[in-house]
């Protein structure tokens, strides 16, 4: 049955998931508040502040520390790939989607807070990257349940806009969080103990701030969005869940093969999107010579641009469809990333005007930010449109798993390109070639995505009972 005529596609998504016609702006705002709060982990910890701190000279230097961080994130990706679909499946069946969102969010906040104990010395590098890697694991588990809630708070006519609004809220939350971090810790406007740079105290306190920020803004969704009903079927044990998962993947492939094709394609390009954020701040500092405060200034402007891109992409999604948004975004990312790789931190002269490497990063780095949001938002909305009745959690678990099954690609290629380039280029120049690894992943994702049918031209999957 085509999704354009299926009953599931014409009824409000909220009715399918929670039995209520009421979606309400309040639920959407509460749901988006989690995205707003999550920016403390994504923007502050993983992208622009703490990982830049971890890959600085006190931890052994940009090239070596970047390679260690990339390896840790690759291992974390393997753990997510093994566990995410089963956690989503069991939260669906047990009626515990919201519960596990809360548990995993709390775990991320705890691991983030523990980063306070990562002192700026080489022997603390392993602790730092381990905490960040584990934080990524639990953040993905939380994201499985959070993304599945999209079907509870939107309708088929608004799902693109609601998804884009969530991503935009995350970017705007990142702006506010980064401004606070800048004013209180990195370039303090007041003299207080948290402004001290001794033993990296100011950056270690950023971790405490980020943990509290995430917790506070994660609370509203726990009250505003109802828990999903418990499934009537009795679920298998933990290991039995994997056998059930295999049967369901086969069933989805038989009834809606392009759902599986999309999961595979998105797995590749989403790994490239994640790498843009994970290594963006690191590259700004290590390759283009940005100081931490400059990285944060760029992050603030970048989040503004990303929020605009996510909102615009959400509206285009509902008009032109998610596939068109994804393809256009990936092309834009490849162009902007290629220019950054080609020009690097060199100074050029155009018509008598000096063009510095920092200018290159500002312009084309912002273009990267513009295109990442729409690709992420449209990818989430694409899958939500095809989610079987009552199975959003498991399908988004597969979404996380297929993504993480290849999540070693971008970190591994980033690390490999740096390693290969190190003996061939001047000291400090190798990190720039990590961009090539990210571009390869984005290009592969684009090529695999091209033949995938959009939601309106494929079927809603049928999932068998346990």
TIMAR-415204 format. One line per field, with one value per residue (C-alpha): residue in three letters; chain; y, z, x. Coordinates in steps of 0.25 Angstrom, whole numbers. Layout:
N
residuo = [ALA/...]
cadena = [A/...]
py = [Y/...]
pz = [Z/...]
px = [X/...]
END
This chain:
466
residuo = [UNK/UNK/UNK/UNK/UNK/UNK/UNK/UNK/UNK/UNK/UNK/UNK/UNK/UNK/UNK/UNK/UNK/UNK/UNK/UNK/UNK/UNK/UNK/UNK/UNK/UNK/UNK/UNK/UNK/UNK/UNK/UNK/UNK/UNK/UNK/UNK/UNK/UNK/UNK/UNK/UNK/UNK/UNK/UNK/UNK/UNK/UNK/UNK/UNK/UNK/UNK/UNK/UNK/UNK/UNK/UNK/UNK/UNK/UNK/UNK/UNK/UNK/UNK/UNK/UNK/UNK/UNK/UNK/UNK/UNK/UNK/UNK/UNK/UNK/UNK/UNK/UNK/UNK/UNK/UNK/UNK/UNK/UNK/UNK/UNK/UNK/UNK/UNK/UNK/UNK/UNK/UNK/UNK/UNK/UNK/UNK/UNK/UNK/UNK/UNK/UNK/UNK/UNK/UNK/UNK/UNK/UNK/UNK/UNK/UNK/UNK/UNK/UNK/UNK/UNK/UNK/UNK/UNK/UNK/UNK/UNK/UNK/UNK/UNK/UNK/UNK/UNK/UNK/UNK/UNK/UNK/UNK/UNK/UNK/UNK/UNK/UNK/UNK/UNK/UNK/UNK/UNK/UNK/UNK/UNK/UNK/UNK/UNK/UNK/UNK/UNK/UNK/UNK/UNK/UNK/UNK/UNK/UNK/UNK/UNK/UNK/UNK/UNK/UNK/UNK/UNK/UNK/UNK/UNK/UNK/UNK/UNK/UNK/UNK/UNK/UNK/UNK/UNK/UNK/UNK/UNK/UNK/UNK/UNK/UNK/UNK/UNK/UNK/UNK/UNK/UNK/UNK/UNK/UNK/UNK/UNK/UNK/UNK/UNK/UNK/UNK/UNK/UNK/UNK/UNK/UNK/UNK/UNK/UNK/UNK/UNK/UNK/UNK/UNK/UNK/UNK/UNK/UNK/UNK/UNK/UNK/UNK/UNK/UNK/UNK/UNK/UNK/UNK/UNK/UNK/UNK/UNK/UNK/UNK/UNK/UNK/UNK/UNK/UNK/UNK/UNK/UNK/UNK/UNK/UNK/UNK/UNK/UNK/UNK/UNK/UNK/UNK/UNK/UNK/UNK/UNK/UNK/UNK/UNK/UNK/UNK/UNK/UNK/UNK/UNK/UNK/UNK/UNK/UNK/UNK/UNK/UNK/UNK/UNK/UNK/UNK/UNK/UNK/UNK/UNK/UNK/UNK/UNK/UNK/UNK/UNK/UNK/UNK/UNK/UNK/UNK/UNK/UNK/UNK/UNK/UNK/UNK/UNK/UNK/UNK/UNK/UNK/UNK/UNK/UNK/UNK/UNK/UNK/UNK/UNK/UNK/UNK/UNK/UNK/UNK/UNK/UNK/UNK/UNK/UNK/UNK/UNK/UNK/UNK/UNK/UNK/UNK/UNK/UNK/UNK/UNK/UNK/UNK/UNK/UNK/UNK/UNK/UNK/UNK/UNK/UNK/UNK/UNK/UNK/UNK/UNK/UNK/UNK/UNK/UNK/UNK/UNK/UNK/UNK/UNK/UNK/UNK/UNK/UNK/UNK/UNK/UNK/UNK/UNK/UNK/UNK/UNK/UNK/UNK/UNK/UNK/UNK/UNK/UNK/UNK/UNK/UNK/UNK/UNK/UNK/UNK/UNK/UNK/UNK/UNK/UNK/UNK/UNK/UNK/UNK/UNK/UNK/UNK/UNK/UNK/UNK/UNK/UNK/UNK/UNK/UNK/UNK/UNK/UNK/UNK/UNK/UNK/UNK/UNK/UNK/UNK/UNK/UNK/UNK/UNK/UNK/UNK/UNK/UNK/UNK/UNK/UNK/UNK/UNK/UNK/UNK/UNK/UNK/UNK/UNK/UNK/UNK/UNK/UNK/UNK/UNK/UNK/UNK/UNK/UNK/UNK/UNK/UNK/UNK/UNK/UNK/UNK/UNK/UNK/UNK/UNK/UNK/UNK/UNK/UNK/UNK/UNK/UNK/UNK/UNK/UNK/UNK/UNK/UNK/UNK/UNK]
cadena = [A/A/A/A/A/A/A/A/A/A/A/A/A/A/A/A/A/A/A/A/A/A/A/A/A/A/A/A/A/A/A/A/A/A/A/A/A/A/A/A/A/A/A/A/A/A/A/A/A/A/A/A/A/A/A/A/A/A/A/A/A/A/A/A/A/A/A/A/A/A/A/A/A/A/A/A/A/A/A/A/A/A/A/A/A/A/A/A/A/A/A/A/A/A/A/A/A/A/A/A/A/A/A/A/A/A/A/A/A/A/A/A/A/A/A/A/A/A/A/A/A/A/A/A/A/A/A/A/A/A/A/A/A/A/A/A/A/A/A/A/A/A/A/A/A/A/A/A/A/A/A/A/A/A/A/A/A/A/A/A/A/A/A/A/A/A/A/A/A/A/A/A/A/A/A/A/A/A/A/A/A/A/A/A/A/A/A/A/A/A/A/A/A/A/A/A/A/A/A/A/A/A/A/A/A/A/A/A/A/A/A/A/A/A/A/A/A/A/A/A/A/A/A/A/A/A/A/A/A/A/A/A/A/A/A/A/A/A/A/A/A/A/A/A/A/A/A/A/A/A/A/A/A/A/A/A/A/A/A/A/A/A/A/A/A/A/A/A/A/A/A/A/A/A/A/A/A/A/A/A/A/A/A/A/A/A/A/A/A/A/A/A/A/A/A/A/A/A/A/A/A/A/A/A/A/A/A/A/A/A/A/A/A/A/A/A/A/A/A/A/A/A/A/A/A/A/A/A/A/A/A/A/A/A/A/A/A/A/A/A/A/A/A/A/A/A/A/A/A/A/A/A/A/A/A/A/A/A/A/A/A/A/A/A/A/A/A/A/A/A/A/A/A/A/A/A/A/A/A/A/A/A/A/A/A/A/A/A/A/A/A/A/A/A/A/A/A/A/A/A/A/A/A/A/A/A/A/A/A/A/A/A/A/A/A/A/A/A/A/A/A/A/A/A/A/A/A/A/A/A/A/A/A/A/A/A/A/A/A/A/A/A/A/A/A/A/A/A/A/A/A/A/A/A/A/A/A/A/A/A/A/A/A/A/A/A]
py = [0/14/23/34/25/17/20/22/34/41/41/50/44/47/39/27/28/33/32/47/56/68/71/86/96/93/79/84/94/85/74/85/89/76/80/94/87/77/88/88/74/76/90/93/79/72/82/96/96/84/75/87/87/72/74/85/85/81/68/64/73/75/64/53/56/58/44/38/45/40/26/27/32/21/11/18/17/2/1/9/0/-12/-7/4/-3/-13/-1/5/-8/-10/4/3/-11/-7/7/13/23/35/27/23/37/42/31/33/48/48/39/49/60/52/48/63/67/57/64/74/65/65/73/79/68/57/46/52/51/36/40/52/45/33/42/49/36/30/42/40/26/30/43/34/25/37/42/29/31/46/45/35/45/53/45/48/63/65/62/57/71/78/67/74/88/82/74/86/95/84/85/101/101/93/102/114/108/106/121/124/114/118/133/129/121/132/143/134/125/127/143/146/160/159/154/142/128/121/131/125/118/111/96/98/102/111/100/89/98/99/84/86/97/88/77/86/93/80/75/87/88/73/74/80/68/58/65/70/58/46/32/22/11/-2/-12/-24/-34/-39/-36/-45/-45/-36/-46/-51/-36/-38/-50/-42/-30/-38/-44/-29/-24/-35/-32/-17/-20/-29/-18/-5/-8/7/9/0/7/20/15/10/23/32/24/28/43/45/40/51/61/57/59/73/77/68/72/86/93/85/89/103/103/94/97/111/116/121/123/117/131/132/117/121/134/126/115/126/131/117/113/125/121/106/110/118/106/96/105/107/93/89/97/92/78/79/86/78/66/62/55/68/75/64/64/79/80/69/76/89/82/76/89/97/86/85/100/99/87/94/108/104/114/121/136/139/152/155/168/174/170/160/148/141/127/131/138/125/118/128/128/114/109/117/110/97/101/105/92/82/86/83/70/66/71/65/51/50/55/45/33/38/38/23/19/7/8/8/5/18/15/2/9/20/10/4/19/20/6/8/21/16/3/12/23/18/23/38/38/26/33/47/40/32/44/52/39/38/53/55/50/57/71/82/80/85/84/69/72/80/67/61/69/60/48/55/59/45/40/51/48/33/37/45/35/24/33/37/24/24/27/39/35/38/28/16/8/9/-3/-15/-20/-34/-37/-43]
pz = [0/-4/7/1/2/15/27/35/26/26/41/50/55/69/68/63/75/87/84/84/73/81/78/83/83/97/94/82/91/102/92/85/99/100/87/92/105/97/90/103/100/85/83/96/99/86/76/80/94/101/90/86/100/99/86/90/93/108/104/94/82/72/62/73/82/70/66/80/80/66/71/84/76/66/78/83/70/70/84/79/66/75/85/79/72/83/93/84/82/96/100/89/95/109/108/114/103/112/124/116/110/124/129/117/118/132/128/118/128/139/129/124/139/141/131/142/146/133/136/125/125/115/125/126/111/112/123/115/102/109/116/103/96/106/106/91/94/104/96/84/93/97/83/79/88/86/71/72/80/67/63/75/74/59/47/33/28/39/42/34/40/54/52/46/58/68/61/60/75/77/69/76/90/86/83/97/104/96/99/114/113/106/116/129/126/113/112/126/127/142/152/159/163/150/141/146/135/145/143/132/143/134/124/134/140/126/127/140/134/122/130/138/125/119/131/133/119/118/129/121/111/123/127/114/105/109/110/99/103/106/95/97/92/102/98/97/106/103/94/88/84/74/67/67/61/50/46/46/37/27/28/26/14/8/10/9/3/1/16/17/6/13/26/19/11/23/31/22/20/35/39/30/36/51/47/42/56/64/57/52/65/65/51/53/64/59/44/43/56/63/78/87/88/73/72/81/73/60/67/71/57/51/60/55/41/44/51/39/30/39/39/24/21/30/21/8/14/15/1/-8/1/10/-1/-9/3/7/-7/-8/6/3/-10/-3/8/-2/-9/4/9/-3/-3/11/8/-5/1/15/24/13/9/-5/-12/-21/-29/-19/-7/3/7/19/24/35/24/17/29/33/19/16/30/31/18/24/36/27/20/32/39/27/24/39/40/27/30/43/36/25/34/43/31/29/43/45/55/69/64/64/75/68/55/60/68/54/50/61/58/43/46/56/49/39/49/50/35/37/50/44/31/38/46/34/26/37/39/24/23/35/29/16/20/30/45/48/34/35/42/30/22/31/24/12/20/24/9/4/14/10/-5/-2/5/-6/-17/-9/-6/-21/-25/-12/-14/-6/5/-5/-15/-5/5/20/26/32/45/50/64/74]
px = [0/6/8/-1/-13/-10/-18/-6/-2/-15/-18/-11/2/-1/-13/-5/5/-3/-18/-20/-24/-18/-3/-3/8/11/16/24/31/33/39/48/53/60/67/70/77/84/92/100/106/106/111/119/124/126/128/133/139/142/148/156/161/164/172/181/195/194/188/199/197/186/190/192/180/171/174/172/158/154/158/149/137/139/138/126/119/121/114/102/101/100/90/81/71/68/67/57/49/48/44/32/28/29/22/35/39/39/45/57/58/60/70/79/78/82/94/99/98/106/117/117/119/130/138/141/152/159/172/180/191/194/191/176/174/169/159/154/152/145/135/132/131/122/113/111/106/96/92/89/81/73/72/65/53/53/53/41/33/33/21/13/14/12/3/7/5/14/24/35/33/32/45/52/47/53/67/66/63/76/84/78/80/94/96/91/99/112/109/108/121/128/124/126/137/145/146/139/133/133/144/140/147/141/149/162/170/179/179/168/158/149/148/145/134/128/126/118/110/107/102/92/88/84/76/68/63/61/50/38/37/36/23/17/17/10/16/13/3/10/9/-1/10/20/34/45/57/69/76/63/61/72/65/52/60/65/51/46/57/53/38/41/50/39/28/36/50/53/51/63/70/68/74/86/88/85/95/106/103/99/112/118/109/113/127/125/121/130/143/138/143/156/159/156/167/177/177/172/179/166/167/157/149/149/144/133/130/129/120/110/109/109/98/90/92/89/76/72/75/68/55/56/59/46/37/44/42/27/26/37/39/51/59/60/65/75/81/82/88/99/103/105/113/122/125/128/136/144/148/152/161/167/170/174/180/188/186/182/181/169/169/178/170/177/169/173/171/162/153/152/148/138/131/131/130/117/112/115/106/95/94/96/82/73/80/78/64/59/65/58/45/47/47/36/27/29/29/19/8/13/27/34/44/49/50/58/66/70/72/82/88/90/96/106/108/117/120/134/135/137/145/154/156/158/169/175/176/183/192/196/198/207/220/217/214/220/217/203/198/193/180/175/175/165/155/157/152/139/137/138/127/118/120/118/105/100/102/95/83/81/73/65/50/44/33/21/26/29/21/19/26/18/25/21/17/27]
END
